[in-house]
């Protein structure tokens, strides 16, 4: 009997080994976005989920389905066939100038009103190129009930207001508001004076180069009476001479690019009255060198609130303006920091109390929520936060809602009936995002969903339910409807991972090492080669970013490892990533220790990562490479030049070489101006280190990079020539800061070849 069990065990072991050996080898086309097989190997999802009030619906190609929140059962609400029938044969509510194309999919449709059986979508005219319409379809009446003519070619930046039924959008640099019928109003009237100046003024788009949480340029008031918008005058900003080489004779395509220490664009905030079509502008004290961030409205529509930041970015003020006159009413809160203040979130009024709002700040070391009461005024007294470098002055009664050595990442909305705020935070781990309900009265937080992994959520209209998108290193994807009480919900979709199931993948582990300060724990991700042999010596590559507002390691699929990291492990490399001091989600002191000296502390921490690699018995200590893009390109180049005896091969993509060539908002926040911090700019100027290059370094850029402009890398090549060193250089003509589609696959083929050739 014992022998029989031994035979069975041996058979099972052979079967297991055979199964592992049958798993396939993957290619870059399998694991890089843009690759021919990439989307076949990522975990499937359940696209098109949204809320119709408190009813979950799913838009698909052929239909829109309602989903029962308890059972997950689907039932059809709308079909593509019936919508196209209405477009073809139904009477339009307004005269058309052309003919609307049939819809091919309902994926982009939305249901803005929870109490109305209406979907909205946009579609093009099939006779007038670029002409687009916004259409309302009533699926209970099965007819088109409203139509907007979005005048002009190439409308974009759509901002629909469900309260008044108007659509704000932009064409070129102009801002329009459309409403029912064949009509759109231009918010900014054409100026008949200086045509060049008019060409350089932008309305209704994001400003300040999308810093400070700015992602849009229009802001509807709560009832839709007004539209606040940005006006950006760039006429005083220097043009950077980008060149398009696809023309017979290369053409100049200039970018407005304000470099650190130079003149920046001038921003003002307009208020457009929908009823009378008139516009006023907020009367700010000094709109020249000031950032206007995080615009928000009071519930009564009488006030507009703006968090204003000085050019030095070390003094923020929450300012209240009169929405009718544009006059400044007063300052409600101020904050100063010896390094920088970085407002990222607009204030949010409580839906059950119009006199109270939530303000977010890092004054106590981590981003937390503070409840401010407009009914209780304070004289204002400057105090010091838990971050000793931070001072603040409150002119309203303020109560902390959250605190601790973790941060609130986002406010998703409210459950007004329970007087709760739904938040996303790092409370469980800096490697995760978890969703909580926060009771405003007692501060109690209740976890919603699994404790493990990273969660994203969409909240229903009342805040009673949310759609939870959950992933971790062990769970490819799980989508559920969860009650915000913290109770168990309904799982709608669970994905498998075809890459893990069918391909031979490397072992990935996450751990901590000490930073160069000897105290701070840093997270690392280590990937061993596929078919790892502990008796071999392997070359190693550090993949680095290292800059503010980026974190490379999360509890997600492969712990955030990219396809290229996996591929290089298949090629026989040990892959390491370390989130050094200066990166995201660890608090303000963790981030701002790099202030005025970008690269210095970050490199020290990356060297700790290299030493960790050298301590591993299976790593060849003399064969360590480094690769990164953007800030990571800066880090890669800097590491190759500063620590040439450690890092032997590097590939730097889109690198910053000299911070005086980088843009005003980001550059000056972390480095001050070149005039105020000449020592810091000199220390981080990689052109001055060009003579230190010993190993093999390749620099790769997009030919029309609008973020790290080509001047960085070209000036570095000149410096290397003058110093007698020999970097390699590759350019993707007409590409921007990142390569997309096939170019992205080609890029990673090229990077791979460089390491295979020089770091074997």
N, C-alpha and C positions, 0 to 999 in steps of 0.2 A: 504493500500500500504506500509506504514511504517513497519507494522508487517512482510510483505513478505520479505522486505529487511533485517530485523533482522534475520529471519529464514535462508535466504541465507548466511548472514555473519556468523551465527553460524555454518552452515553446512561447509563453507569453512574453518573455524577455526578448526573444528573437523577433517576435511580431512587433514589439514596441520599437526596437532598433530599426527594423525594416520600415516601419511607418515614418519614423523620424527621417530616415535616409530618403524617403520618397518625397519629402517636402522640397519644393522648388527653390531655385535661385532667382532672386528678383533683379530687375534692371532699373536704371534711372527713369525709364519711361513708366515703370510701375509705381514709383514712389515720389516723383517730383510733379507738383501741379503744372499742368500743360503737357504732361506725358500722355501718350496714346492710351495707356491702360490705367492711369492714375485713379479715375473716378470709379472704375470697376473694383478697386481694392480698398477703398475707404469704407468705413461702416455706413450703411444706408441710414437715411433719416426719414422724417415724416414732414415734408415741407408744406407750407400753406396754412399752418395753424394760426388762428387769430380769435379774438373775442368779439362776439356780437352781443354787446351788453355783458350779461353773465352766461351766455350760451357759447360754448366752444364750437367753432366751425373750421372746416378745412377746405381751402380752395385747391382745386386740381385742374388738370387740363380740360376734362370733359364736363365737370360739374362742381358744385359747391355742396358740401355735406355738413349736416348738423351732427354733433357728437354728444351723446348723453354723458353727463359728468360722472355718473355712478357706474354705469355698465360699460361705457366706451363704445356702445353700439352707434353706428352711423345711419343717417337717413338723408336722402337727397332733398336739397332746398331749391337749387337752380341748376339748369343744364345749359351747356354751351349752345346746343341746338336751338333752344327757345330764345336765347339772347340774340343769336344771329338772325332768327326769324323776325324778331322785333326790329332789328337794324335794317333788315331788307324790306319788310312789308309794312311795318308800323308807321303811323304818321308821327313825324318829328314835331316836338313842341315849338320849334323855332326854325326859321328858314335857314337852309344850309347853303354855303357857297360852293360846296363840292359834294363828294360822295364818300361815305365812311366805309373803310375796308371791313370785311368780316373778321371777327375775332378768331384767333387760332387757339387760344387758351384762356382759362379763367384764373390762372395762377396769380395774376397781379391784381385781381379784383379785391375790393375791401367792403366792409359793412360798417360804416361809420356810426350809425345810429342804432342803439339797442332796441328802440321802440318803433322802428320803421322797417318795412320789408323792402329795403332799397340797397342795391349794390352800386358801387361806383367803379369806373375804370377809364383808362385813356386809350384812344385809338387814333390812328393816322387817317388822313384823307388819301384815297387812292388816285386822285387826279392832281393834287397840289403837293409837290414834294415838301416835306417838313411840316406841313399843316397838321395840327393835332387838336383833338377834342377831348374834353372830359365829359363823360356820359353817365347819367343816372338811370338805372333800370329797376322798376318796381316789379318784383317777382310774384307778388300776389295779384297784380293787375295784368302782368305779362306785357308791359309796354314801357317805352322810353318816356320818362317824365321830366327830364331836364337835360340840358346840353350846354356846355361852354365851348366857345370858340377860342382856343389859345392862340392868339394871333402871332404871326411871325414864324420864321424857320428856326428850329432847334430850341424850343422852350425847355428849361431845366429848373432845378431848385424849387420844385413844387411844394407848396405849403397850404394844405386845405384846412379851412376852418369849418368844422361841422356845426358850430353854433349859428353862423350866418350863411353858410353855404357858398362862401366865396373862396376862390383859389388865388393865392399869390404865387408868382413865378417870375423867372428872369429870362431875358433873351439878350445875349451879349452882356453888356454892362448895365442894361436897363431893367427896371422893376415894373411889373404889371400886376393888376388885380382884375380877375375875371369873375363875372357872375352870370346869371341865367341869360340865355340867349346868345346871339351872335355879337358879343361885345366884350372888349377888354379896355381897362383904363390904365394909361401909363402914369405911374406914381411920380416919376421924375420928369417934369416937362423939359423938352429940349432947350438947351441954352443957345442963343444965337450969336454969342460973342466968340471967345477963343475956342476954336474947334479942337485944337490940340489938347487944351486943358479938359474939355468935355470928354475927349477920348480916354483920358486917364482917370476919370471918376467912375467908380463902381458902386452900384446900388443893390441892396438886398442880398448880398453874398457874405460869406464868412470873412472876417477881417483878422488882422494881427497874425497872419499866417497860421491860423487854426490853433494857436496856443491858447492857454487859459480855459480849456474846455469848449472853445468856440467851434461849433460844427455847422452853423447855419447863419443866415443873415436876416431872417424875418421872424417876428414874434407877435402872434395874434393876442389881443386882450381877451379876458375870460368870456365875454359875451359877444365878441366879434365886432365891437363898435370901432375899434382902432387896430391899426397894424403898425407896430414899431419895427424899424429897419435900420440897418447900418448903411451909412454913406461913407465911402472911402476915397479920398483924393490922393492919387499917387503921382500927381504931376511933378512933385518935388523929389521923387525917388529916382535914384540912378538906374539906368537900364543896364542889365547884364547882357552882353552880346552873344546869345545862343545862335548857332548856325545850323540851318537845314541843308544837308548835302545831297538831298534827293533831286533837287532842281538841276537843270542843265548848267547853270552857274549858281553856286551855293548862295542861299538867301539868308539874310539876317532876320532872326526871329527873337527880338529882345524880350527879356523877362524883367519885370519890376522887382528888383532885389536889393532891399536895404541892408547893407552889411553893418556889422557891429561898429558902433561909434559914429555912424553916418546918419544922414537925415532920413527919418522914417516917414511913412504915410500919415496923413491926418484923417482921423475918424470922427464923425459926428453921428448922433442917433436921431432919426426922424420919427415923427408920429403922424400917420396918415389917417384922416377921418373918412370912414367909408361912406357916410351919408352925404357930406358936402364936397368930398374930393380934395379937401385942403390939407396941407402938410405944414407942421411946425417942427422946429428942431430944439432939442434939449439945450438949455443955456449952461453948458459946463464951464467951469472956471478957466481951464487951460487945455483946450483940445489938441494942442500941438504935440507935446511929449507926454501923452497920457494914454493908458490903455482902458478901453471901455468894455468890461467883461460881464458875462452872466446877467443878461437883461431879464427882468421878470416884472410881472404886473401885479398890482393890488387887486383883490377880488372885486372891489367896487369900480374898477377901471379909472379911478381918479388919479392914481399915482403909478409911476414907472420907477423901478429900482435898478440901479446899476452899481456893480462893484468896480470902482475905479482904482487904478494902480498907476503909480508914478513911473517915470522912465527907468529909474534905478530898481524898480520892482521890489522895494523894501518897505513900502507904505501903502496899505490898501484902505479904502473908505467905502462903506455902504452908503450910497447917496440916494435920497428920495427926491423925485421931480414931479411937478404938476403936469399931468398928461394933456391938459388943455392949453396952458400957456407956455409950457416948457421951462418954467422957472424952477430954480433949485429950492426945495423946501427945507432940506437939512441933511446932516450926516447922522446916521443911526448907530454906526459902529466903526471903529478904526482899529487897525492892527499894524504893528511895525516889527521887523525882524532884522537883526544885524547882518543876515545873509540875504534872504529873499522871502517874500510872501507870495504864495501862488494860488489865488482863488480859482477853483475848478467847477463850482456848482452854483447855480442860481438859487435864491431863496425860494422856499415853498410854503405857502399858507396852509394852515390846517383847514380841511373842508368843513369841520364842525365848529370852528371858531375863527372868523375872519380877522380877528385882532391879533392872532399869534402866527408866527412863521418859524420855519426851521432854517438855521444858518449853519454852514459847514466850515470848519477851520482846523488847522493843524497846530493851534496855539499850545496845546498840551502834549505835543510830540507826535500825535497820530491824528488822522482826519476823523473828527467826531461831530455829532449833531448837538446843536444848542437851540433851545426854544426861546425866542424873543417875543416879548409882549408889548405891542404898540400902545396899549392903554396906560402902561406904567413907565413914565419917563424918569430918567436918571440925570443927575447933573453931569456925570462923566468924570471918571477918575482912572488914570493910567495904572494898570496892574501888570505884574509879571506872570506869564503862564508857567506851566510845569516844564516847558522848554524854556530854560532861563534866558535864552537869547530873544525870546518873543515877548513883546509888550502889547497890551490891548486896552481899549477904552470903550466902555459900554454906555450908550445913551438911552438904552431900554433895559428893563428888567430881563435878565437872561438866566436860564436854568440849563445845565448840562443834561442831555438825555442819554448819552453813551460816554463811556470812558474806559481806559485800559490800554495795554500794550498791543493793540490790534486796531484796525481801521475800518471805518465804514466806506465801502467802495461805491455804493449807489443807493439812492432812495427810489424804490420801484413804484410806490404809491401808498394808498391808505385803505384800511378797512374802517370806514367811518362809523359803522354801527357799533364796532367794538372799541373805537378810538385807539386804533393801532396803526403804526407805520410799518410798512414792509420794506426791509433793507437787505442788501447784500453786503457781506463783510468777510474779514479774514480771522474772525474770532477763534475758529477751531484750529486753523493753521495758515501761515503765510503762503503755503503752497496751494491753498484752496479758496474757492468762493462758495459760501453757504448762505442760504436764505433764512431770515428770521422775521417773526412778527415782534414788534416792540410796543409795549403798552406805554402810552404817553404818561399816564397817571402815576404808575408805580415803577416804571423802568424795566419791568420783567421782559425778558426775551425768550421766545419760543422757537425752537428749530423747526423749519418746514422742510420735509424731505430727508433723504439719507444724510448721515453725518459724513460719510466718505465722499471724496471727489470734488469736482467743480460743477457748480450749478449756475444756469442762467434761467431767467423766468420772465413770463408775460402775465401781468395781473389783470383780472377781470374788472369790469366797470365798478362794481361795488367793493372790490377787494376781498370777496368771499373765497375766490378760487384763484389759482395760478397754474399756468402751464410750465412745468419744470423740465428743463433740458439738462440731463445729468450724464456726466462721463467721468471716468477715472482710469487709472492704469489697468484696472481689472475689468471695467465695464465699458465696452466700446461706445454705447449710447443707449440711454433709456429716457423715454418721454412719458410724462405722467400728468394727470390733472390732480392737483392736491388742494385740499381745503387749507386756508391760511390759519386755521386753529392748531395746526401741527398734527392732526389726525391722519390716518392712512387714507390714501386716495386711490385713483384708478390708473393703472399702467396702460398707456395706449400703444406703446411701441418699444420693442427691445431689439437691438441690432447685434449681429455677430460681426466679427472682424475677419474678412476674407484674407487679409494679408497674414494675420497670425495663424489662421487655419491652414493655409496652403503653402506658406513659404518658410524657409529655414531662417529664423530671426535670431539676433544676438541677445545676450542677457543684459538687462538694464537694471542698475541699482541707483538709489538716491541716498545720500548721507550728508554729513556735515564735516567741515574742516574749520580750523581757526583762521580768522583774518590776520593780516599782518600786524594788527594792533595787539594780537595775542589774547584778545578777550571775546570778540564778536564771532558768533557761529555763522558760517556761510554754507548755503546749500550747494551741493554738487550733484551732477548726473554723470554716471560712469557707464560706458557701453563697452563690453568686451567683444573681441572679434567673434564672428560666427565660427562655430566648431572650435571653440577656444581650447588651447592646449597650455596648461599651466607651466609646462617645461620649456616653452618657447619664449623668445624675446621679441616683443612687437614694437613697431614705431607707434607714436601717439600723436594725436592732434587735439588741440584745445579749440573748440568753437566758442567765440566770445562776442558779446555785445557790450554789456558793462555800463551803459549810460542811463540817465534818468528816465523814468516812466517806461521801463522795460524790465521784464522778468522772464528768464528763459526756462525756468523749471516750475511746472505745476503738476498737480495730481490729475493728469489727463492721459489720454492715449500715449503710450511710450514716454510718459513724463515730459511731454512737449518736445521730444527729440524729433528732428526733421527727417525727411526721407533720406537726405544726403548723409546724415550722421549714421543711419542704419546701413546705407550702401557702403560707406567707408569701413564700417565694421565688417562687412562682408568681404571687403578687399584686404582685410588683415590688419586693421588699425584699431588701437584703443582710442575711444573718443571721450573727451571730458568737457563738461561745461560747468562753470562756477558763476553764480550770481554774486558778484563782488559788492562791496560797499559802494554806494552811489546808485544802485539799481532800485527797483520799485517794491512797494508793499511791505516795507520794514520800518516805516516811520521817517520823520523828517531828519533826525540826526544821522540815521543810516545813509540817507540820500545826500544831505548837504555837506558831509565831511569833505567832499571834493571841491567845494566852492572856491573859485578863483584859481584853481590849479587842476583843471580837468586832465585826467590821465594818470596823475601821480599816485594817489591812493589806490585807484582801480588796478593799476599795473602791479603794485605790491601784492594785492590779493590774488591776481592771476599768477604771479610767480609762486605764491603759496600752493596754487593748484598744480603748477609744474613740478614743484618739489614733492607734492603728494604722488604724482605720477612716477617720479624718479624713485620713490620709496617702494613701489610695487615690484615684486620680483620678476614679473613677466613683461615689464616695460623696458625697452632699450633707452636708457637715460640720455644717450647722445643723439637720439632721433625724435625730437619733439617739435611739432609744427603748430601753426596757429592760423585760424581763418575767422574773418568776421566781415560784416557789411555795415556801412554808414558809420555810426559811432563805433561799431565793431571793426570797421575798416581803419578808423583812427587808432583803435587799440592794437590791432594787428601790426600796423606799421610801426607804432611806438614801441611795442614789445620787441620787434625785430631789431630796432635801432638802439634801444636802451639796454636790452639784455641779449646781445648777440651770441653769447656763449651758451645760452639756454635754448633759444628758439632758432632752429636751423632753416626752416622753410615756412614762408607765410604767403597767404593770398588775401589781399586787402581789397574789398569791394566798396566803391563809392565813398572813399575815405575823406574825412576832414583832415587836412594837412596843416592849415594855419587858421586858428579861430577868428582872426580878423577878417577872413573871407566868408565867415558864416553869418547868418541873418541876425538882425537886431534882437528879436524877442527872446529866442532860445539862448543865443550866444551871450547876451548881456545878463540874463538871469543867472547863469552859472559861472560867468567869467568877468562880469562888469565890462566896461568899455576898454578898448586898447589904451586909451588915454589915462584911465584911472588905474589900470592894472598892467602896466608894461612888463613887469617881472613875470606874471602868470602867463601872459601871451607869449613871451619869449621862451619860457620853460616848455610850453606845449607846442611850439612851432617846429614841426618835424623837418622842415627844410634845413634847419640849423643842425640837425642830427644826420643829415644825408651821408656824411662821410663815415658813419659808424656801421654801415651795412656790410655784413660778412656773409650771411647765408643767401639763399635764393628767395627773392620777394617778387611777387607779381601783383601789379595794381590793375584792377578792372573797373571801368566806369561805363555809364550810359552817356552817349555823345551829347545829349541835351538834358542832362541832369539839372532839374530846377531846385534841388534841395542842397546837395553838395556840388556846387557848380564845377565844371571841368577845370577851372583855374587852379583848384586845389592840386589836382594830380599833375597837371601840366607844369606848374611851378616846381613841384617836387622832382619831376624828371630833370628840369633844368639844374636844380640844386645838386642832384646826383651826378650829372654830367660834369659840373664844375668841381665836384669833390672826387671824381674818378671812380665812382661806384656804379654798379650795373643792375638796376632792377629791370624786370620785364613789365610789359604794358600791353593791355588788350582793351579794345573799345567796342561797344555795341552801338553802331550809328543810329541816331534818331531815338534811341531809347532814353527813358527817364532815369529816375533814381533806382528803380527796380526793373528787372527783366520779367516779361510776362509771356505766357503761351510757350511756343516752341523755343523762343530765345531763352527761357528759363531752364529748359532741359539742356540746351546747348551750353549754357553757362556752367551748369554743374558737371557736364562732361568735361568741360575745359578745366575747371578747378580740380577735378579728379585726376586728369592727366598730369597736371602740374605736380601734385603730391606723389603720384606713382613714378614720375620721372626723377624726382629730386629727394623724396623721403621714403626710401624703400626699407 
